[in-house]
């Protein structure tokens, strides 16, 4: 989990955006007014921690390059199926490893978890990352800033005692390890959206599904009442209150947009996605990889 920028650039998308991705506005890079009026962090956390799981749908899918190929009904269905997928795998880990601790689960899976101050040789802010085949990096510079914010008046009250950034970030990256180990069985990897170009069909994977499911995985292990997407705003605010406020305004703006859409459209149409296998009971590999022994 971290900043989604760098996955795509406007130079790459450019003239191909409308043809390939539909009418979505590309949101791959951080934007916002330079002179944004900064919202108090306690107000920010109070508002975003009160949002339900589905309230983060538009925010999540705005970071998906193929978002313009989906309608609201499809996004809602995919959001829910990704939630189910992440929750199913979290329950399996809790059962198999008799623990809900992300660090213990990572250890049992054979992952190498490294806590470092910040990534080397990078000029971007990164909170945590998974590197194949089994390395998880969590950056303490971000954690220290987040913990300082959580100590501000009203912030911990809004976030609650289960908001533990380190554990949530480790859990998120553990899910990506599970995805790698179970690429053929796990729904987030198996699902394909049928993209049509005239007579041609291109079954395409949606990268956002793995991110949403990883959030659900982390939320389930932590027993959070809200989505760990809250961390996107909290950690960004920790580095830049202006950037964090811009992200907060984006998230809250989607809530008003959804309320308006309900009045304008009435009941949503039935989804028409080409789905992969329905979320299976997670029964594939949860054992440490043997790759490092070869």
C-alpha positions in Angstrom: 0.0 0.0 0.0 1.2 3.5 -0.7 1.2 6.1 -3.3 -0.2 4.8 -6.5 1.6 7.3 -8.7 4.4 5.9 -10.9 2.2 3.0 -12.1 1.2 5.0 -15.2 2.2 8.4 -16.5 0.2 10.9 -18.5 2.9 10.6 -21.2 2.1 6.9 -21.6 -1.6 7.3 -21.4 -2.0 10.5 -23.4 -3.8 10.0 -26.7 -4.6 6.3 -25.9 -6.7 7.1 -22.8 -10.1 7.6 -24.4 -9.7 4.6 -26.8 -8.5 2.1 -24.2 -9.8 3.2 -20.8 -13.2 4.8 -21.6 -14.2 8.2 -20.1 -12.5 8.0 -16.7 -10.3 10.8 -15.7 -6.8 9.4 -15.1 -5.9 9.8 -11.4 -2.5 8.0 -11.3 -0.6 11.0 -10.0 -1.2 13.2 -6.9 -2.9 16.5 -7.8 -4.4 19.3 -5.9 -4.4 23.1 -5.5 -1.1 24.4 -4.1 -3.0 26.7 -1.7 -5.6 24.3 -0.4 -7.3 25.3 2.9 -5.9 22.7 5.3 -8.5 20.7 7.3 -7.7 19.9 10.9 -6.5 16.3 11.3 -9.1 15.5 14.0 -11.9 16.6 11.6 -10.4 14.6 8.7 -10.1 11.4 10.8 -13.6 11.8 12.3 -15.1 12.0 8.9 -13.2 9.3 7.1 -13.4 6.8 10.0 -17.2 7.1 9.9 -17.3 5.9 6.3 -18.5 2.4 5.5 -16.7 -0.1 3.3 -18.6 0.7 0.2 -18.0 4.5 0.6 -14.4 4.0 -0.6 -15.5 2.4 -3.9 -15.0 5.4 -6.1 -11.8 6.4 -4.4 -10.4 2.9 -4.9 -11.5 2.5 -8.6 -10.2 6.0 -9.5 -6.7 4.4 -9.3 -7.6 1.6 -11.7 -6.5 2.3 -15.3 -9.5 0.5 -16.7 -12.0 2.3 -14.5 -13.6 4.0 -17.5 -14.7 0.6 -18.8 -16.9 -0.1 -15.7 -20.2 1.3 -14.6 -21.3 1.9 -11.0 -23.1 -1.4 -10.7 -20.0 -3.3 -11.8 -17.8 -1.3 -9.4 -20.2 -2.1 -6.5 -20.2 -5.8 -7.3 -16.4 -6.0 -7.7 -15.9 -4.0 -4.5 -18.0 -6.5 -2.6 -16.4 -9.6 -4.1 -12.9 -8.2 -3.4 -14.0 -7.6 0.2 -15.2 -11.3 0.4 -11.9 -12.5 -1.1 -9.7 -10.7 1.4 -11.9 -11.6 4.4 -11.9 -15.3 3.3 -8.2 -15.5 3.2 -7.8 -13.7 6.5 -10.1 -16.2 8.2 -8.1 -19.0 6.7 -4.8 -17.6 8.0 -6.3 -17.1 11.5 -7.5 -20.7 11.5 -4.4 -22.3 10.1 -1.9 -20.3 12.1 -4.0 -19.8 15.2 -3.1 -16.1 15.1 -4.5 -12.8 13.8 -1.1 -11.1 14.1 0.2 -10.0 10.7 3.8 -10.4 11.8 3.2 -13.9 13.1 1.4 -14.9 9.9 4.2 -13.4 7.8 6.7 -15.4 9.7 4.7 -18.6 9.3 4.5 -18.0 5.6 8.3 -17.6 5.4 8.3 -13.9 4.6 11.2 -11.7 5.4 9.8 -8.5 7.1 12.2 -5.5 7.2 11.6 -2.3 9.0 13.7 0.5 7.5 13.6 4.3 7.9 12.8 4.9 4.2 13.4 3.2 0.8 16.9 3.6 -0.6 17.4 5.3 -4.0 13.8 6.5 -4.4 12.5 10.1 -4.5 8.9 9.1 -3.8 7.1 8.6 -0.5 6.5 4.9 0.1 4.8 3.5 3.1 5.3 -0.3 2.6 6.0 -2.7 -0.3 6.1 -6.3 -1.2 9.1 -7.6 -3.3 8.9 -11.0 -4.9 9.3 -13.7 -3.9 8.9 -13.1 -0.1 10.2 -9.7 1.1 8.1 -7.1 2.9 9.4 -3.7 3.6 7.7 -1.2 6.0 9.2 2.2 6.3 9.3 3.6 9.8 9.6 7.3 8.8 6.0 7.1 7.7 5.0 5.1 10.8 6.6 7.6 13.2 4.8 10.5 11.6 1.5 8.6 11.7 1.9 7.8 15.4 2.6 11.4 16.1 -0.6 12.4 14.4 -2.5 9.7 16.3 -1.4 11.4 19.5 -3.1 14.6 18.5 -6.3 15.5 20.5 -9.3 13.8 19.0 -7.5 11.7 16.5 -7.0 8.5 18.5 -10.6 8.8 19.6 -11.8 8.9 16.0 -9.5 6.1 14.9 -10.0 3.8 17.9 -7.5 1.5 19.7 -7.3 -1.0 16.8 -5.7 1.5 14.4 -2.1 0.2 14.4 -0.4 1.4 11.2 2.5 -1.0 11.3 0.3 -4.1 11.6 -2.1 -2.9 8.9 0.7 -2.3 6.4 2.3 -5.6 7.1 -1.1 -7.3 6.7 -1.7 -5.6 3.4 1.6 -6.8 2.0 1.1 -10.3 3.4 -2.0 -10.5 1.2 0.1 -9.7 -1.9 2.4 -12.6 -0.9 -0.6 -14.9 -0.7 -1.7 -13.7 -4.1 1.7 -14.6 -5.6 1.6 -18.0 -4.0 -1.9 -18.7 -5.2 -2.1 -16.9 -8.5 -4.2 -19.6 -10.2 -6.7 -20.0 -7.4 -7.3 -16.6 -5.9 -10.1 -14.5 -7.3 -8.2 -11.3 -7.5 -5.8 -12.9 -10.0 -8.3 -15.0 -11.8 -10.9 -12.3 -12.6 -10.8 -10.8 -16.1 -12.8 -8.0 -17.6 -13.6 -8.5 -21.2 -12.4 -5.4 -23.1 -13.7 -5.1 -26.7 -12.1 -3.3 -29.6 -14.5 -3.8 -32.4 -14.4 -7.5 -33.3 -11.5 -8.1 -30.9 -11.6 -9.2 -27.2 -9.0 -8.7 -24.6 -9.6 -10.3 -21.2 -7.9 -7.9 -18.8 -7.0 -8.1 -15.1 -8.0 -5.2 -12.8 -5.0 -4.4 -10.6 -7.2 -2.5 -8.1 -9.0 -5.8 -7.0 -5.8 -7.0 -5.3 -5.5 -3.7 -3.5 -9.1 -3.7 -2.3 -8.8 -7.3 -1.2 -5.6 -6.6 0.7 -7.4 -3.8 2.5 -10.2 -6.3 3.5 -7.6 -8.8 4.6 -5.9 -6.2 6.8 -9.3 -5.0 8.2 -10.4 -8.5 9.1 -7.2 -9.3 10.9 -7.3 -6.0 12.9 -11.1 -6.3 13.5 -11.5 -2.7 12.3 -14.9 -1.1 11.9 -13.7 1.0 8.9 -11.6 0.5 5.8 -7.8 0.7 6.1 -8.0 3.1 3.1 -8.1 5.6 6.0 -4.3 5.1 6.2 -3.9 6.6 2.7 -5.2 9.9 4.0 -3.5 9.7 7.5 -0.1 8.9 6.1 -0.3 11.4 3.3 -1.4 14.1 5.8 1.6 13.1 8.0 3.9 14.1 5.2 1.9 17.0 3.9 -1.2 18.4 5.5 -2.1 20.1 2.2 -1.8 16.8 0.2 -3.6 14.9 2.9 -6.4 17.5 2.9 -6.6 17.2 -0.9 -7.0 13.5 -0.6 -9.6 13.9 2.1 -11.6 16.3 -0.1 -11.4 13.8 -2.9 -12.8 11.0 -0.7 -15.6 13.2 0.8 -16.4 14.5 -2.7 -17.2 11.0 -3.8 -19.8 10.7 -1.0 -21.7 13.7 -2.3 -21.4 12.5 -5.9 -22.9 9.1 -4.9 -25.8 10.8 -3.2 -26.5 12.9 -6.2 -26.3 9.8 -8.5 -28.9 8.0 -6.5 -31.4 10.8 -7.0 -30.5 11.1 -10.7 -30.4 7.4 -11.8 -32.7 5.6 -9.4 -31.9 1.9 -9.1 -28.6 0.8 -10.6 -28.6 -1.5 -13.6 -27.6 -5.1 -13.2 -23.8 -5.6 -13.5 -22.5 -7.2 -16.7 -18.9 -8.0 -15.8 -17.3 -11.2 -17.1 -16.4 -12.8 -13.8 -13.8 -15.3 -13.0 -14.5 -18.1 -10.6 -16.6 -17.0 -7.6 -14.5 -16.5 -4.4 -13.4 -20.0 -3.6 -12.9 -21.3 -0.1 -9.2 -20.6 0.3 -7.6 -24.1 0.1 -4.4 -23.5 -1.7 -0.8 -22.9 -0.7 -0.3 -21.1 2.6 3.1 -22.7 3.1 6.5 -21.0 2.9 8.0 -20.9 -0.6 10.8 -23.4 -1.5 12.2 -21.0 -4.0 14.9 -19.7 -1.6 16.2 -23.3 -1.0 17.0 -23.9 -4.6 
